[in-house]
Amino acid sequence: MKARAVAAAVIPIALVVGFLGARALDDRNDDPGTVATNVTSGASPPQTPAATTATTTSVVTGALPLAAAAAAAQVAIDSGDDLYDCPFGPVDGIIAAVPSNIRLSPAFAQGVADEGQVFSGGDADITYCDLVPADYSSDGVVSSVRIDVAPGAPDLGTYLDEEFGADVSDVRPDASFLGGTVQVGCLTYPQDMCLAVWQGADLFVALMLRGDGPFVTSEASATLHAVLPAVVTNLAS
């Protein structure tokens, strides 16, 4: 595997290091045990003993501009160290599209850090944005929504290995969405996270939820469903 160069605008290293190392599939497909609404103030998210499955609330009309988004993703990757802003921003709008029952950190209410990054030099090059609170607070069940984008159809196993030290055995098929296939999984080492990966005709999009957890795959899947149209449309614009 080739050495990978990371773009200059980088989230603090502790957030990146948390992605390294091998992880095993966590069969956490049941509900998380607590429910909290999306953050609208600095108050701690309310919790109740019962939980409901995360649901998708976005409405999509018309075809997504996948080819244009793929071309823009390649431009972002080619920018390397010159990429600064998230190429599929505005990031506040993406966080606002997260379903209301995803348990976001209260710190997101104060703003979202806007930084675009690139991993290149390997076999599955991506541009990505790690959407975290503007003050880089790590408090909350979900304190990071990372979104990776690549043009075309990179090999899923290669992507999982290069980014997380995982492989295809760590994910499983989920319901298809907007003409693309979806894989989901939860990884436990060295940090809890759940991811959902969408592969369309011309574009690859992966989304990860990180934070204090615990997470379930339905939360990652519902979040991907909700934000994917905005990610693709913003990237293509």
C-alpha positions in Angstrom: 0.0 0.0 0.0 1.3 3.4 -0.9 2.0 6.1 1.7 -1.0 8.4 2.1 -0.7 12.2 2.3 -3.1 14.0 4.5 -4.3 17.5 3.6 -3.1 20.5 5.6 -6.5 21.3 7.2 -6.6 18.5 9.7 -8.9 17.8 12.6 -6.8 17.4 15.8 -4.7 14.2 15.6 -6.6 12.5 18.5 -9.7 12.3 16.3 -7.8 10.7 13.5 -5.8 8.3 15.6 -9.1 6.9 16.8 -9.8 5.4 13.4 -6.6 3.3 13.3 -6.3 -0.4 14.2 -8.3 -3.5 13.5 -11.9 -3.7 14.5 -14.5 -6.5 14.6 -18.1 -6.4 13.5 -20.4 -5.5 16.4 -23.8 -7.0 15.9 -25.6 -4.1 17.4 -28.7 -4.0 15.4 -31.1 -3.5 18.3 -32.1 -0.2 19.6 -29.6 1.8 21.7 -31.5 1.9 25.0 -31.8 5.6 25.1 -33.4 8.2 22.9 -32.4 11.9 22.5 -33.6 14.6 20.2 -31.4 16.6 18.0 -29.6 19.4 19.9 -31.2 22.8 19.9 -29.6 24.3 23.0 -26.7 23.7 25.3 -28.7 21.4 27.5 -27.9 17.7 27.8 -30.0 15.5 25.5 -33.0 14.0 27.3 -33.0 10.2 27.8 -35.7 7.7 28.5 -35.5 4.0 29.2 -37.3 3.0 26.0 -36.0 3.6 22.5 -37.3 3.6 18.9 -35.4 2.8 15.8 -33.7 5.7 14.0 -35.9 6.8 11.1 -35.3 8.7 7.8 -37.0 12.0 7.4 -35.6 13.3 4.1 -37.6 13.6 1.0 -35.8 13.2 -2.3 -37.3 14.2 -5.7 -35.6 13.8 -9.1 -32.3 12.2 -9.9 -29.1 13.1 -8.0 -26.3 14.7 -10.0 -23.9 11.8 -9.4 -21.6 12.4 -12.4 -21.1 16.1 -11.5 -20.5 15.2 -7.9 -18.0 12.5 -8.8 -16.1 15.0 -11.0 -16.1 17.6 -8.1 -14.9 14.9 -5.7 -11.9 14.1 -8.0 -11.1 17.9 -8.2 -11.1 18.0 -4.3 -8.8 14.9 -4.1 -6.5 16.4 -6.7 -6.3 19.7 -4.6 -4.5 17.8 -1.9 -3.0 20.3 0.6 -4.8 23.2 -1.1 -8.2 21.9 0.0 -9.5 23.8 3.0 -13.3 24.1 3.1 -15.5 21.0 3.1 -16.2 20.4 -0.6 -19.8 19.5 0.1 -20.6 22.3 2.5 -22.3 24.3 3.9 -21.6 21.9 6.8 -24.2 23.5 9.1 -26.9 22.5 6.6 -25.6 18.9 6.6 -25.8 18.7 10.4 -29.2 20.2 10.3 -30.4 17.4 8.0 -29.4 14.7 10.6 -32.6 13.0 11.8 -34.0 14.5 15.0 -33.7 11.3 17.0 -29.9 10.9 16.4 -28.2 11.8 19.6 -26.0 14.7 18.6 -23.7 16.5 21.0 -25.2 19.7 22.4 -22.0 21.5 21.2 -23.2 21.3 17.6 -25.7 24.0 18.4 -22.8 26.4 18.6 -21.6 25.7 15.0 -19.7 23.1 13.0 -16.1 23.1 12.0 -15.6 23.6 8.3 -12.6 21.7 7.0 -12.1 19.6 3.9 -9.4 16.9 3.9 -7.9 14.4 1.5 -6.4 10.9 1.9 -4.5 10.2 -1.2 -1.6 8.0 -2.4 -3.3 4.7 -1.7 -5.6 2.5 -3.7 -8.8 4.1 -2.5 -8.3 7.9 -2.5 -11.0 10.0 -0.8 -12.0 13.5 0.1 -13.7 13.7 3.5 -15.1 16.1 6.1 -15.1 15.2 9.8 -18.1 17.3 11.0 -17.4 18.1 14.6 -18.5 21.0 16.8 -16.7 24.3 16.1 -15.1 24.2 19.5 -14.0 20.6 18.8 -15.9 19.4 21.9 -16.0 15.6 22.2 -18.8 15.5 24.6 -22.0 13.7 23.6 -23.2 10.3 22.3 -22.5 11.6 18.7 -19.7 14.2 18.6 -18.5 13.5 15.1 -20.2 12.8 11.8 -17.5 11.9 9.3 -18.4 11.7 5.6 -16.0 10.3 3.0 -16.5 10.7 -0.8 -14.8 9.1 -3.7 -15.5 9.2 -7.5 -16.3 5.9 -9.2 -16.5 2.6 -7.3 -13.4 2.0 -5.1 -13.0 -1.5 -3.8 -14.9 -1.6 -0.5 -12.4 -4.0 1.2 -9.5 -1.7 0.2 -11.3 1.4 1.5 -12.1 -0.3 4.8 -8.5 -1.5 5.2 -6.8 1.8 4.3 -9.1 4.0 6.4 -9.9 1.9 9.4 -7.9 -1.4 9.4 -11.2 -3.2 8.8 -12.4 -5.4 6.0 -15.6 -6.5 4.2 -16.4 -9.0 6.9 -17.0 -6.0 9.2 -20.0 -4.8 7.2 -23.2 -6.4 5.9 -25.7 -5.4 3.2 -28.5 -3.0 4.1 -31.6 -1.8 2.2 -30.7 -0.1 -1.1 -31.3 3.6 -1.4 -31.5 6.1 -4.3 -30.3 3.5 -6.8 -27.2 2.6 -4.8 -26.2 -0.4 -2.6 -25.7 0.1 1.1 -23.4 -1.7 3.6 -23.5 -1.1 7.4 -21.5 -2.1 10.4 -20.3 -1.1 13.8 -16.6 -1.2 14.8 -15.4 -1.3 18.4 -11.7 -0.9 18.5 -10.1 1.4 19.5 -13.2 3.6 19.4 -16.9 2.9 19.1 -18.3 3.9 15.7 -21.0 2.8 13.3 -20.8 3.4 9.5 -23.0 3.2 6.5 -21.5 3.0 3.0 -23.4 3.9 -0.2 -22.2 3.0 -3.7 -24.0 4.6 -6.6 -23.3 4.5 -10.3 -20.6 7.1 -10.3 -20.0 8.0 -6.6 -19.0 6.4 -3.3 -20.2 7.9 0.0 -19.5 6.6 3.5 -20.7 8.1 6.8 -19.5 7.3 10.3 -20.9 8.3 13.7 -18.4 8.6 16.5 -18.4 9.8 20.1 -19.2 8.4 23.5 -21.7 5.9 22.0 -23.1 3.3 22.1 -24.3 3.3 18.5 -26.4 1.0 16.4 -26.3 0.5 12.6 -29.8 1.9 12.2 -28.6 5.3 13.3 -25.7 5.4 10.8 -28.1 4.2 8.0 -30.8 6.7 8.9 -28.2 9.5 9.0 -26.8 8.5 5.6 -30.2 8.4 4.1 -31.0 11.9 5.4 -27.8 13.7 4.4 -26.9 11.9 1.2 -29.0 14.2 -1.1 -27.4 17.3 0.4 -23.9 15.9 0.2 -24.3 15.0 -3.5 -26.1 18.2 -4.5 -23.7 20.5 -2.6 -20.7 18.7 -4.1 -22.0 19.0 -7.6 -22.9 22.7 -7.3 
